[in-house]
Amino acid sequence: QVQLVESGGGLVQAGGSLRLSCAASGSISDIYTMGWYRQAPGKQRELVADITRSGSTNYTDSVKGRFTISRDNAKTTMYLQMNNLKPEDTADYYCNANTIVIRPPSIEKRDYWGQGTQVTVTS
């Protein structure tokens, strides 16, 4: 089991910055990939960025060059630094963790979510 707790959301003007944090606890060693998703009102949840255990990162096109995903050395906390925020970034942001547990002959994959944190960008 993995528990995820987000923090750092808030209200900011366009062009401003926020940093989201996601603290992971529990079976951290089973985590393969962590990511940030967002869901705006009336829209589907979408991937914003993710980072693998080895540190490889991936971003959706709309945030490239503005957002940076990272993890601390202990891999217990993930961050999303959001710069040059735009009104279209307004959404609830969710932390996600994928775990893989190999117990031959089975491979167990699980998906965990945080409770979400709200980001509102005003024009």
Protein Blocks (a to p, Z undefined) as FASTA:
>chain_A
ZZdddehiacddehiacddddddehjfklpmbdcdddddehiacddfbdcdfkopacddf
klgokaccdddfkopaccdddehiafklgccddddddddddddfbdcddddddebiaddd
dZZ
